[in-house]
Amino acid sequence: MIYFDTSYIVRLYLEDPGWQKVREIAATDHVACCLFGRAEALAAFHRKFREGILNRQDMRVLVEQFERECDAGAFQWLPFSEVVVAGLLRAYASLPKSVTLRAGDAVHLACAAENGFKEIYSNDRHLLAAAYNFGLHGQNAI
């Protein structure tokens, strides 16, 4: 099983830069992500609508497809639990001053670490730079 953050999940549905490589990686194993990522993906789809990349109908179809595939088990949605929050708190308590880490990225890192992953796929430079602090190796294949 491989852990994708939301930036990679979205590339399974949209042709953002690097989408081909992300889909190749996804085809090699089952994809896991924190349940928080499911909400983030919907927000990312809506951002594409706001930006005019998707029209209302395209967005509706995309969201319906995403939800159908989620319900069918296309992703292993990992819980955003108190245990994950505790891991996030521990990491922030010891994080160096030089590390920029947004809450959403920390949720993904803590969730991946709590669920025993050794790697996390993302193209977010802040998440990748902070991965080490969670005992993870950040991978950006694009």
N, CA, C and O atoms as a GROMACS GRO file, in nm:
protein
  568
    1MET      N    1   0.085  -0.117   0.000
    1MET     CA    2   0.000   0.000   0.000
    1MET      C    3   0.090   0.124   0.000
    1MET      O    4   0.195   0.127   0.066
    2ILE      N    5   0.049   0.226  -0.075
    2ILE     CA    6   0.125   0.350  -0.082
    2ILE      C    7   0.038   0.466  -0.034
    2ILE      O    8  -0.084   0.467  -0.052
    3TYR      N    9   0.104   0.565   0.028
    3TYR     CA   10   0.031   0.681   0.080
    3TYR      C   11   0.049   0.797  -0.016
    3TYR      O   12   0.162   0.838  -0.044
    4PHE      N   13  -0.063   0.850  -0.065
    4PHE     CA   14  -0.065   0.971  -0.147
    4PHE      C   15  -0.126   1.083  -0.065
    4PHE      O   16  -0.227   1.063   0.002
    5ASP      N   17  -0.064   1.201  -0.070
    5ASP     CA   18  -0.132   1.316  -0.015
    5ASP      C   19  -0.233   1.363  -0.119
    5ASP      O   20  -0.244   1.304  -0.226
    6THR      N   21  -0.306   1.468  -0.089
    6THR     CA   22  -0.414   1.512  -0.177
    6THR      C   23  -0.363   1.559  -0.313
    6THR      O   24  -0.432   1.542  -0.413
    7SER      N   25  -0.244   1.618  -0.318
    7SER     CA   26  -0.193   1.665  -0.446
    7SER      C   27  -0.179   1.550  -0.546
    7SER      O   28  -0.198   1.569  -0.666
    8TYR      N   29  -0.148   1.432  -0.495
    8TYR     CA   30  -0.138   1.315  -0.583
    8TYR      C   31  -0.275   1.254  -0.611
    8TYR      O   32  -0.302   1.212  -0.724
    9ILE      N   33  -0.363   1.250  -0.511
    9ILE     CA   34  -0.500   1.199  -0.532
    9ILE      C   35  -0.567   1.278  -0.644
    9ILE      O   36  -0.629   1.219  -0.733
   10VAL      N   37  -0.556   1.410  -0.641
   10VAL     CA   38  -0.621   1.495  -0.741
   10VAL      C   39  -0.568   1.465  -0.881
   10VAL      O   40  -0.644   1.472  -0.978
   11ARG      N   41  -0.442   1.431  -0.893
   11ARG     CA   42  -0.384   1.400  -1.024
   11ARG      C   43  -0.436   1.268  -1.082
   11ARG      O   44  -0.414   1.238  -1.200
   12LEU      N   45  -0.505   1.191  -1.003
   12LEU     CA   46  -0.571   1.072  -1.055
   12LEU      C   47  -0.699   1.109  -1.130
   12LEU      O   48  -0.756   1.026  -1.201
   13TYR      N   49  -0.743   1.234  -1.114
   13TYR     CA   50  -0.868   1.280  -1.176
   13TYR      C   51  -0.849   1.398  -1.271
   13TYR      O   52  -0.928   1.417  -1.363
   14LEU      N   53  -0.747   1.476  -1.248
   14LEU     CA   54  -0.721   1.593  -1.331
   14LEU      C   55  -0.582   1.583  -1.394
   14LEU      O   56  -0.493   1.519  -1.339
   15GLU      N   57  -0.567   1.645  -1.507
   15GLU     CA   58  -0.439   1.639  -1.577
   15GLU      C   59  -0.347   1.754  -1.537
   15GLU      O   60  -0.297   1.828  -1.621
   16ASP      N   61  -0.325   1.766  -1.406
   16ASP     CA   62  -0.228   1.862  -1.355
   16ASP      C   63  -0.088   1.810  -1.388
   16ASP      O   64  -0.072   1.691  -1.412
   17PRO      N   65   0.012   1.897  -1.389
   17PRO     CA   66   0.148   1.853  -1.423
   17PRO      C   67   0.190   1.730  -1.344
   17PRO      O   68   0.177   1.725  -1.221
   18GLY      N   69   0.239   1.631  -1.416
   18GLY     CA   70   0.286   1.507  -1.355
   18GLY      C   71   0.180   1.399  -1.341
   18GLY      O   72   0.207   1.294  -1.283
   19TRP      N   73   0.060   1.424  -1.392
   19TRP     CA   74  -0.049   1.329  -1.372
   19TRP      C   75  -0.019   1.190  -1.427
   19TRP      O   76  -0.062   1.091  -1.368
   20GLN      N   77   0.054   1.182  -1.539
   20GLN     CA   78   0.083   1.049  -1.596
   20GLN      C   79   0.167   0.965  -1.500
   20GLN      O   80   0.138   0.847  -1.478
   21LYS      N   81   0.269   1.025  -1.444
   21LYS     CA   82   0.358   0.953  -1.352
   21LYS      C   83   0.283   0.912  -1.226
   21LYS      O   84   0.301   0.800  -1.177
   22VAL      N   85   0.198   1.000  -1.174
   22VAL     CA   86   0.120   0.968  -1.054
   22VAL      C   87   0.029   0.849  -1.082
   22VAL      O   88   0.015   0.760  -0.997
   23ARG      N   89  -0.033   0.846  -1.198
   23ARG     CA   90  -0.122   0.735  -1.231
   23ARG      C   91  -0.044   0.604  -1.251
   23ARG      O   92  -0.094   0.497  -1.218
   24GLU      N   93   0.077   0.615  -1.303
   24GLU     CA   94   0.162   0.495  -1.314
   24GLU      C   95   0.193   0.439  -1.176
   24GLU      O   96   0.186   0.318  -1.154
   25ILE      N   97   0.227   0.526  -1.083
   25ILE     CA   98   0.258   0.482  -0.946
   25ILE      C   99   0.134   0.422  -0.881
   25ILE      O  100   0.142   0.317  -0.817
   26ALA      N  101   0.021   0.488  -0.897
   26ALA     CA  102  -0.104   0.438  -0.837
   26ALA      C  103  -0.139   0.299  -0.888
   26ALA      O  104  -0.199   0.219  -0.815
   27ALA      N  105  -0.104   0.269  -1.011
   27ALA     CA  106  -0.135   0.139  -1.069
   27ALA      C  107  -0.051   0.026  -1.010
   27ALA      O  108  -0.080  -0.091  -1.033
   28THR      N  109   0.052   0.061  -0.933
   28THR     CA  110   0.141  -0.042  -0.879
   28THR      C  111   0.095  -0.099  -0.746
   28THR      O  112   0.144  -0.204  -0.704
   29ASP      N  113   0.002  -0.032  -0.678
   29ASP     CA  114  -0.038  -0.076  -0.544
   29ASP      C  115  -0.168  -0.007  -0.505
   29ASP      O  116  -0.218   0.080  -0.577
   30HIS      N  117  -0.222  -0.046  -0.393
   30HIS     CA  118  -0.343   0.018  -0.340
   30HIS      C  119  -0.303   0.152  -0.280
   30HIS      O  120  -0.198   0.162  -0.217
   31VAL      N  121  -0.386   0.254  -0.297
   31VAL     CA  122  -0.356   0.390  -0.251
   31VAL      C  123  -0.430   0.418  -0.121
   31VAL      O  124  -0.550   0.395  -0.109
   32ALA      N  125  -0.355   0.470  -0.023
   32ALA     CA  126  -0.412   0.512   0.105
   32ALA      C  127  -0.393   0.662   0.121
   32ALA      O  128  -0.302   0.722   0.063
   33CYS      N  129  -0.481   0.721   0.200
   33CYS     CA  130  -0.473   0.864   0.230
   33CYS      C  131  -0.557   0.887   0.355
   33CYS      O  132  -0.651   0.813   0.383
   34CYS      N  133  -0.523   0.989   0.430
   34CYS     CA  134  -0.605   1.027   0.546
   34CYS      C  135  -0.743   1.072   0.497
   34CYS      O  136  -0.755   1.133   0.391
   35LEU      N  137  -0.845   1.041   0.574
   35LEU     CA  138  -0.981   1.081   0.537
   35LEU      C  139  -0.990   1.232   0.513
   35LEU      O  140  -1.072   1.277   0.432
   36PHE      N  141  -0.909   1.308   0.582
   36PHE     CA  142  -0.900   1.453   0.559
   36PHE      C  143  -0.874   1.483   0.412
   36PHE      O  144  -0.923   1.582   0.359
   37GLY      N  145  -0.795   1.398   0.346
   37GLY     CA  146  -0.762   1.416   0.204
   37GLY      C  147  -0.883   1.406   0.113
   37GLY      O  148  -0.886   1.465   0.006
   38ARG      N  149  -0.983   1.331   0.156
   38ARG     CA  150  -1.106   1.321   0.076
   38ARG      C  151  -1.174   1.457   0.068
   38ARG      O  152  -1.220   1.498  -0.038
   39ALA      N  153  -1.180   1.526   0.181
   39ALA     CA  154  -1.238   1.660   0.183
   39ALA      C  155  -1.150   1.757   0.105
   39ALA      O  156  -1.201   1.842   0.032
   40GLU      N  157  -1.020   1.746   0.120
   40GLU     CA  158  -0.928   1.834   0.047
   40GLU      C  159  -0.942   1.816  -0.104
   40GLU      O  160  -0.935   1.913  -0.178
   41ALA      N  161  -0.963   1.692  -0.149
   41ALA     CA  162  -0.978   1.667  -0.293
   41ALA      C  163  -1.102   1.738  -0.346
   41ALA      O  164  -1.098   1.798  -0.454
   42LEU      N  165  -1.211   1.733  -0.272
   42LEU     CA  166  -1.332   1.804  -0.315
   42LEU      C  167  -1.306   1.953  -0.324
   42LEU      O  168  -1.352   2.019  -0.417
   43ALA      N  169  -1.232   2.007  -0.228
   43ALA     CA  170  -1.197   2.149  -0.231
   43ALA      C  171  -1.109   2.181  -0.352
   43ALA      O  172  -1.124   2.286  -0.413
   44ALA      N  173  -1.019   2.091  -0.386
   44ALA     CA  174  -0.932   2.112  -0.503
   44ALA      C  175  -1.014   2.109  -0.632
   44ALA      O  176  -0.989   2.188  -0.723
   45PHE      N  177  -1.112   2.019  -0.640
   45PHE     CA  178  -1.198   2.016  -0.758
   45PHE      C  179  -1.275   2.148  -0.770
   45PHE      O  180  -1.288   2.203  -0.879
   46HIS      N  181  -1.325   2.196  -0.658
   46HIS     CA  182  -1.399   2.322  -0.661
   46HIS      C  183  -1.308   2.438  -0.700
   46HIS      O  184  -1.352   2.530  -0.769
   47ARG      N  185  -1.182   2.435  -0.656
   47ARG     CA  186  -1.087   2.540  -0.696
   47ARG      C  187  -1.072   2.542  -0.848
   47ARG      O  188  -1.064   2.650  -0.908
   48LYS      N  189  -1.068   2.425  -0.911
   48LYS     CA  190  -1.058   2.418  -1.057
   48LYS      C  191  -1.183   2.478  -1.122
   48LYS      O  192  -1.175   2.539  -1.228
   49PHE      N  193  -1.298   2.461  -1.058
   49PHE     CA  194  -1.421   2.522  -1.105
   49PHE      C  195  -1.412   2.674  -1.092
   49PHE      O  196  -1.444   2.747  -1.186
   50ARG      N  197  -1.369   2.722  -0.975
   50ARG     CA  198  -1.355   2.867  -0.952
   50ARG      C  199  -1.259   2.931  -1.053
   50ARG      O  200  -1.281   3.043  -1.099
   51GLU      N  201  -1.153   2.858  -1.086
   51GLU     CA  202  -1.052   2.910  -1.178
   51GLU      C  203  -1.096   2.901  -1.323
   51GLU      O  204  -1.025   2.950  -1.412
   52GLY      N  205  -1.211   2.840  -1.350
   52GLY     CA  206  -1.261   2.829  -1.486
   52GLY      C  207  -1.206   2.711  -1.564
   52GLY      O  208  -1.230   2.700  -1.684
   53ILE      N  209  -1.131   2.624  -1.498
   53ILE     CA  210  -1.076   2.506  -1.566
   53ILE      C  211  -1.185   2.402  -1.586
   53ILE      O  212  -1.185   2.330  -1.686
   54LEU      N  213  -1.277   2.394  -1.490
   54LEU     CA  214  -1.393   2.306  -1.502
   54LEU      C  215  -1.519   2.392  -1.506
   54LEU      O  216  -1.528   2.493  -1.436
   55ASN      N  217  -1.615   2.351  -1.587
   55ASN     CA  218  -1.744   2.417  -1.579
   55ASN      C  219  -1.830   2.342  -1.476
   55ASN      O  220  -1.788   2.238  -1.424
   56ARG      N  221  -1.947   2.393  -1.447
   56ARG     CA  222  -2.032   2.335  -1.342
   56ARG      C  223  -2.063   2.188  -1.371
   56ARG      O  224  -2.055   2.104  -1.281
   57GLN      N  225  -2.097   2.156  -1.494
   57GLN     CA  226  -2.130   2.017  -1.531
   57GLN      C  227  -2.009   1.927  -1.516
   57GLN      O  228  -2.019   1.817  -1.461
   58ASP      N  229  -1.893   1.971  -1.564
   58ASP     CA  230  -1.771   1.890  -1.551
   58ASP      C  231  -1.738   1.864  -1.405
   58ASP      O  232  -1.700   1.753  -1.368
   59MET      N  233  -1.754   1.965  -1.322
   59MET     CA  234  -1.726   1.947  -1.180
   59MET      C  235  -1.824   1.848  -1.118
   59MET      O  236  -1.783   1.761  -1.039
   60ARG      N  237  -1.950   1.859  -1.151
   60ARG     CA  238  -2.050   1.766  -1.096
   60ARG      C  239  -2.016   1.622  -1.134
   60ARG      O  240  -2.021   1.532  -1.049
   61VAL      N  241  -1.983   1.601  -1.260
   61VAL     CA  242  -1.947   1.467  -1.308
   61VAL      C  243  -1.821   1.417  -1.237
   61VAL      O  244  -1.814   1.301  -1.196
   62LEU      N  245  -1.723   1.503  -1.224
   62LEU     CA  246  -1.598   1.466  -1.158
   62LEU      C  247  -1.621   1.427  -1.012
   62LEU      O  248  -1.569   1.326  -0.966
   63VAL      N  249  -1.698   1.507  -0.940
   63VAL     CA  250  -1.726   1.477  -0.800
   63VAL      C  251  -1.805   1.347  -0.787
   63VAL      O  252  -1.778   1.267  -0.698
   64GLU      N  253  -1.902   1.326  -0.875
   64GLU     CA  254  -1.978   1.201  -0.872
   64GLU      C  255  -1.888   1.081  -0.898
   64GLU      O  256  -1.900   0.979  -0.830
   65GLN      N  257  -1.797   1.092  -0.994
   65GLN     CA  258  -1.704   0.984  -1.024
   65GLN      C  259  -1.615   0.957  -0.903
   65GLN      O  260  -1.596   0.842  -0.863
   66PHE      N  261  -1.560   1.062  -0.846
   66PHE     CA  262  -1.473   1.049  -0.729
   66PHE      C  263  -1.546   0.980  -0.614
   66PHE      O  264  -1.493   0.887  -0.553
   67GLU      N  265  -1.666   1.025  -0.586
   67GLU     CA  266  -1.742   0.966  -0.475
   67GLU      C  267  -1.780   0.820  -0.502
   67GLU      O  268  -1.776   0.738  -0.411
   68ARG      N  269  -1.816   0.788  -0.626
   68ARG     CA  270  -1.845   0.649  -0.662
   68ARG      C  271  -1.723   0.561  -0.638
   68ARG      O  272  -1.733   0.453  -0.580
   69GLU      N  273  -1.607   0.610  -0.683
   69GLU     CA  274  -1.485   0.531  -0.667
   69GLU      C  275  -1.443   0.521  -0.521
   69GLU      O  276  -1.392   0.418  -0.478
   70CYS      N  277  -1.465   0.628  -0.445
   70CYS     CA  278  -1.437   0.622  -0.300
   70CYS      C  279  -1.525   0.517  -0.234
   70CYS      O  280  -1.478   0.435  -0.157
   71ASP      N  281  -1.654   0.522  -0.266
   71ASP     CA  282  -1.749   0.427  -0.208
   71ASP      C  283  -1.720   0.284  -0.250
   71ASP      O  284  -1.750   0.190  -0.176
   72ALA      N  285  -1.662   0.266  -0.368
   72ALA     CA  286  -1.630   0.133  -0.418
   72ALA      C  287  -1.497   0.080  -0.364
   72ALA      O  288  -1.458  -0.033  -0.394
   73GLY      N  289  -1.427   0.161  -0.285
   73GLY     CA  290  -1.303   0.114  -0.224
   73GLY      C  291  -1.178   0.142  -0.303
   73GLY      O  292  -1.076   0.076  -0.285
   74ALA      N  293  -1.183   0.241  -0.392
   74ALA     CA  294  -1.064   0.274  -0.471
   74ALA      C  295  -0.949   0.324  -0.384
   74ALA      O  296  -0.833   0.314  -0.423
   75PHE      N  297  -0.982   0.377  -0.267
   75PHE     CA  298  -0.881   0.429  -0.175
   75PHE      C  299  -0.904   0.369  -0.037
   75PHE      O  300  -1.016   0.339   0.002
   76GLN      N  301  -0.797   0.353   0.035
   76GLN     CA  302  -0.806   0.317   0.176
   76GLN      C  303  -0.802   0.449   0.254
   76GLN      O  304  -0.695   0.508   0.270
   77TRP      N  305  -0.917   0.494   0.302
   77TRP     CA  306  -0.923   0.620   0.376
   77TRP      C  307  -0.891   0.592   0.522
   77TRP      O  308  -0.965   0.522   0.591
   78LEU      N  309  -0.780   0.646   0.568
   78LEU     CA  310  -0.734   0.624   0.704
   78LEU      C  311  -0.795   0.728   0.797
   78LEU      O  312  -0.811   0.844   0.758
   79PRO      N  313  -0.830   0.689   0.919
   79PRO     CA  314  -0.900   0.781   1.009
   79PRO      C  315  -0.812   0.898   1.055
   79PRO      O  316  -0.692   0.884   1.077
   80PHE      N  317  -0.876   1.011   1.068
   80PHE     CA  318  -0.815   1.129   1.127
   80PHE      C  319  -0.859   1.125   1.273
   80PHE      O  320  -0.961   1.183   1.311
   81SER      N  321  -0.780   1.058   1.354
   81SER     CA  322  -0.820   1.024   1.490
   81SER      C  323  -0.743   1.104   1.594
   81SER      O  324  -0.653   1.181   1.562
   82GLU      N  325  -0.781   1.084   1.720
   82GLU     CA  326  -0.709   1.146   1.832
   82GLU      C  327  -0.563   1.100   1.835
   82GLU      O  328  -0.475   1.176   1.873
   83VAL      N  329  -0.539   0.977   1.795
   83VAL     CA  330  -0.402   0.924   1.792
   83VAL      C  331  -0.320   1.000   1.687
   83VAL      O  332  -0.203   1.032   1.711
   84VAL      N  333  -0.379   1.027   1.573
   84VAL     CA  334  -0.311   1.104   1.470
   84VAL      C  335  -0.282   1.245   1.520
   84VAL      O  336  -0.173   1.299   1.499
   85VAL      N  337  -0.380   1.305   1.587
   85VAL     CA  338  -0.360   1.440   1.642
   85VAL      C  339  -0.248   1.439   1.746
   85VAL      O  340  -0.169   1.533   1.752
   86ALA      N  341  -0.241   1.335   1.827
   86ALA     CA  342  -0.134   1.325   1.927
   86ALA      C  343   0.003   1.319   1.859
   86ALA      O  344   0.098   1.381   1.906
   87GLY      N  345   0.012   1.245   1.750
   87GLY     CA  346   0.138   1.240   1.674
   87GLY      C  347   0.173   1.374   1.613
   87GLY      O  348   0.290   1.413   1.608
   88LEU      N  349   0.073   1.443   1.569
   88LEU     CA  350   0.091   1.577   1.512
   88LEU      C  351   0.142   1.674   1.621
   88LEU      O  352   0.231   1.755   1.596
   89LEU      N  353   0.084   1.664   1.740
   89LEU     CA  354   0.127   1.750   1.851
   89LEU      C  355   0.272   1.722   1.890
   89LEU      O  356   0.350   1.815   1.913
   90ARG      N  357   0.308   1.594   1.897
   90ARG     CA  358   0.447   1.558   1.929
   90ARG      C  359   0.543   1.616   1.826
   90ARG      O  360   0.649   1.668   1.861
   91ALA      N  361   0.507   1.606   1.702
   91ALA     CA  362   0.595   1.655   1.595
   91ALA      C  363   0.610   1.806   1.603
   91ALA      O  364   0.722   1.857   1.594
   92TYR      N  365   0.500   1.878   1.620
   92TYR     CA  366   0.510   2.025   1.630
   92TYR      C  367   0.594   2.067   1.751
   92TYR      O  368   0.666   2.167   1.744
   93ALA      N  369   0.586   1.991   1.860
   93ALA     CA  370   0.661   2.026   1.981
   93ALA      C  371   0.812   2.019   1.959
   93ALA      O  372   0.888   2.089   2.026
   94SER      N  373   0.855   1.934   1.866
   94SER     CA  374   0.999   1.919   1.844
   94SER      C  375   1.045   1.970   1.707
   94SER      O  376   1.163   1.957   1.672
   95LEU      N  377   0.954   2.025   1.631
   95LEU     CA  378   0.987   2.073   1.497
   95LEU      C  379   1.085   2.190   1.501
   95LEU      O  380   1.065   2.284   1.576
   96PRO      N  381   1.190   2.184   1.421
   96PRO     CA  382   1.284   2.297   1.417
   96PRO      C  383   1.215   2.424   1.368
   96PRO      O  384   1.118   2.418   1.292
   97LYS      N  385   1.265   2.535   1.410
   97LYS     CA  386   1.213   2.666   1.372
   97LYS      C  387   1.215   2.687   1.221
   97LYS      O  388   1.132   2.759   1.167
   98SER      N  389   1.308   2.624   1.155
   98SER     CA  390   1.327   2.644   1.011
   98SER      C  391   1.225   2.568   0.925
   98SER      O  392   1.218   2.590   0.804
   99VAL      N  393   1.147   2.480   0.986
   99VAL     CA  394   1.052   2.398   0.910
   99VAL      C  395   0.915   2.467   0.905
   99VAL      O  396   0.856   2.497   1.009
  100THR      N  397   0.868   2.491   0.784
  100THR     CA  398   0.733   2.545   0.763
  100THR      C  399   0.639   2.427   0.742
  100THR      O  400   0.658   2.348   0.649
  101LEU      N  401   0.540   2.415   0.828
  101LEU     CA  402   0.448   2.302   0.817
  101LEU      C  403   0.306   2.348   0.845
  101LEU      O  404   0.271   2.384   0.957
  102ARG      N  405   0.224   2.345   0.739
  102ARG     CA  406   0.083   2.380   0.753
  102ARG      C  407   0.007   2.264   0.816
  102ARG      O  408   0.050   2.148   0.808
  103ALA      N  409  -0.105   2.295   0.878
  103ALA     CA  410  -0.183   2.194   0.950
  103ALA      C  411  -0.224   2.077   0.860
  103ALA      O  412  -0.212   1.962   0.901
  104GLY      N  413  -0.272   2.107   0.739
  104GLY     CA  414  -0.315   1.998   0.650
  104GLY      C  415  -0.202   1.904   0.614
  104GLY      O  416  -0.221   1.783   0.608
  105ASP      N  417  -0.084   1.959   0.592
  105ASP     CA  418   0.032   1.875   0.562
  105ASP      C  419   0.071   1.791   0.683
  105ASP      O  420   0.106   1.674   0.671
  106ALA      N  421   0.063   1.853   0.801
  106ALA     CA  422   0.094   1.780   0.924
  106ALA      C  423  -0.004   1.665   0.946
  106ALA      O  424   0.036   1.559   0.994
  107VAL      N  425  -0.130   1.686   0.913
  107VAL     CA  426  -0.229   1.578   0.925
  107VAL      C  427  -0.189   1.460   0.838
  107VAL      O  428  -0.191   1.346   0.884
  108HIS      N  429  -0.151   1.486   0.713
  108HIS     CA  430  -0.109   1.377   0.625
  108HIS      C  431   0.014   1.306   0.679
  108HIS      O  432   0.020   1.183   0.680
  109LEU      N  433   0.112   1.382   0.724
  109LEU     CA  434   0.235   1.322   0.775
  109LEU      C  435   0.208   1.239   0.900
  109LEU      O  436   0.257   1.126   0.911
  110ALA      N  437   0.132   1.293   0.994
  110ALA     CA  438   0.102   1.220   1.116
  110ALA      C  439   0.018   1.095   1.088
  110ALA      O  440   0.040   0.991   1.150
  111CYS      N  441  -0.075   1.105   0.997
  111CYS     CA  442  -0.159   0.991   0.962
  111CYS      C  443  -0.077   0.881   0.896
  111CYS      O  444  -0.091   0.763   0.929
  112ALA      N  445   0.009   0.920   0.803
  112ALA     CA  446   0.095   0.820   0.737
  112ALA      C  447   0.186   0.753   0.839
  112ALA      O  448   0.200   0.631   0.837
  113ALA      N  449   0.248   0.831   0.927
  113ALA     CA  450   0.338   0.775   1.027
  113ALA      C  451   0.263   0.683   1.123
  113ALA      O  452   0.309   0.573   1.153
  114GLU      N  453   0.148   0.727   1.169
  114GLU     CA  454   0.069   0.648   1.264
  114GLU      C  455   0.026   0.514   1.205
  114GLU      O  456   0.011   0.416   1.278
  115ASN      N  457   0.007   0.511   1.075
  115ASN     CA  458  -0.038   0.388   1.009
  115ASN      C  459   0.076   0.304   0.954
  115ASN      O  460   0.054   0.211   0.876
  116GLY      N  461   0.197   0.336   0.994
  116GLY     CA  462   0.312   0.251   0.964
  116GLY      C  463   0.376   0.270   0.828
  116GLY      O  464   0.458   0.188   0.787
  117PHE      N  465   0.341   0.376   0.758
  117PHE     CA  466   0.404   0.400   0.629
  117PHE      C  467   0.547   0.450   0.649
  117PHE      O  468   0.576   0.515   0.749
  118LYS      N  469   0.632   0.419   0.556
  118LYS     CA  470   0.771   0.467   0.559
  118LYS      C  471   0.792   0.578   0.458
  118LYS      O  472   0.886   0.657   0.469
  119GLU      N  473   0.703   0.584   0.357
  119GLU     CA  474   0.712   0.684   0.251
  119GLU      C  475   0.577   0.754   0.236
  119GLU      O  476   0.472   0.698   0.268
  120ILE      N  477   0.584   0.876   0.186
  120ILE     CA  478   0.464   0.951   0.152
  120ILE      C  479   0.490   1.021   0.020
  120ILE      O  480   0.593   1.085   0.002
  121TYR      N  481   0.395   1.009  -0.073
  121TYR     CA  482   0.407   1.074  -0.204
  121TYR      C  483   0.335   1.207  -0.203
  121TYR      O  484   0.219   1.217  -0.161
  122SER      N  485   0.405   1.310  -0.249
  122SER     CA  486   0.349   1.445  -0.255
  122SER      C  487   0.436   1.528  -0.348
  122SER      O  488   0.551   1.492  -0.376
  123ASN      N  489   0.382   1.638  -0.395
  123ASN     CA  490   0.468   1.734  -0.465
  123ASN      C  491   0.473   1.865  -0.389
  123ASN      O  492   0.519   1.966  -0.441
  124ASP      N  493   0.425   1.864  -0.265
  124ASP     CA  494   0.427   1.982  -0.179
  124ASP      C  495   0.564   1.992  -0.112
  124ASP      O  496   0.601   1.905  -0.033
  125ARG      N  497   0.637   2.096  -0.142
  125ARG     CA  498   0.775   2.108  -0.093
  125ARG      C  499   0.782   2.118   0.058
  125ARG      O  500   0.877   2.068   0.119
  126HIS      N  501   0.684   2.183   0.121
  126HIS     CA  502   0.685   2.195   0.267
  126HIS      C  503   0.659   2.059   0.333
  126HIS      O  504   0.727   2.023   0.429
  127LEU      N  505   0.563   1.985   0.282
  127LEU     CA  506   0.535   1.852   0.334
  127LEU      C  507   0.658   1.763   0.318
  127LEU      O  508   0.698   1.694   0.411
  128LEU      N  509   0.717   1.766   0.200
  128LEU     CA  510   0.834   1.682   0.175
  128LEU      C  511   0.950   1.717   0.267
  128LEU      O  512   1.020   1.628   0.315
  129ALA      N  513   0.970   1.846   0.292
  129ALA     CA  514   1.079   1.889   0.379
  129ALA      C  515   1.055   1.849   0.524
  129ALA      O  516   1.151   1.828   0.598
  130ALA      N  517   0.930   1.839   0.564
  130ALA     CA  518   0.898   1.804   0.703
  130ALA      C  519   0.884   1.654   0.726
  130ALA      O  520   0.879   1.610   0.841
  131ALA      N  521   0.878   1.575   0.622
  131ALA     CA  522   0.852   1.430   0.634
  131ALA      C  523   0.948   1.362   0.729
  131ALA      O  524   0.908   1.276   0.807
  132TYR      N  525   1.074   1.399   0.723
  132TYR     CA  526   1.177   1.338   0.807
  132TYR      C  527   1.141   1.349   0.955
  132TYR      O  528   1.169   1.257   1.033
  133ASN      N  529   1.080   1.458   0.994
  133ASN     CA  530   1.043   1.481   1.134
  133ASN      C  531   0.933   1.388   1.182
  133ASN      O  532   0.906   1.382   1.302
  134PHE      N  533   0.870   1.316   1.091
  134PHE     CA  534   0.767   1.219   1.124
  134PHE      C  535   0.816   1.076   1.101
  134PHE      O  536   0.738   0.980   1.107
  135GLY      N  537   0.945   1.063   1.073
  135GLY     CA  538   1.001   0.930   1.044
  135GLY      C  539   0.966   0.880   0.906
  135GLY      O  540   0.968   0.759   0.882
  136LEU      N  541   0.935   0.969   0.816
  136LEU     CA  542   0.892   0.934   0.680
  136LEU      C  543   0.994   0.981   0.577
  136LEU      O  544   1.069   1.076   0.600
  137HIS      N  545   0.993   0.914   0.466
  137HIS     CA  546   1.072   0.956   0.352
  137HIS      C  547   0.974   1.015   0.250
  137HIS      O  548   0.884   0.946   0.202
  138GLY      N  549   0.991   1.143   0.219
  138GLY     CA  550   0.905   1.208   0.121
  138GLY      C  551   0.948   1.175  -0.020
  138GLY      O  552   1.067   1.181  -0.053
  139GLN      N  553   0.852   1.139  -0.103
  139GLN     CA  554   0.877   1.104  -0.244
  139GLN      C  555   0.800   1.198  -0.334
  139GLN      O  556   0.679   1.216  -0.318
  140ASN      N  557   0.870   1.259  -0.429
  140ASN     CA  558   0.803   1.336  -0.533
  140ASN      C  559   0.849   1.280  -0.666
  140ASN      O  560   0.964   1.300  -0.707
  141ALA      N  561   0.761   1.210  -0.733
  141ALA     CA  562   0.796   1.144  -0.858
  141ALA      C  563   0.771   1.232  -0.980
  141ALA      O  564   0.796   1.190  -1.093
  142ILE      N  565   0.721   1.354  -0.958
  142ILE     CA  566   0.690   1.440  -1.073
  142ILE      C  567   0.778   1.562  -1.079
  142ILE      O  568   0.764   1.644  -1.170
   0.00000   0.00000   0.00000
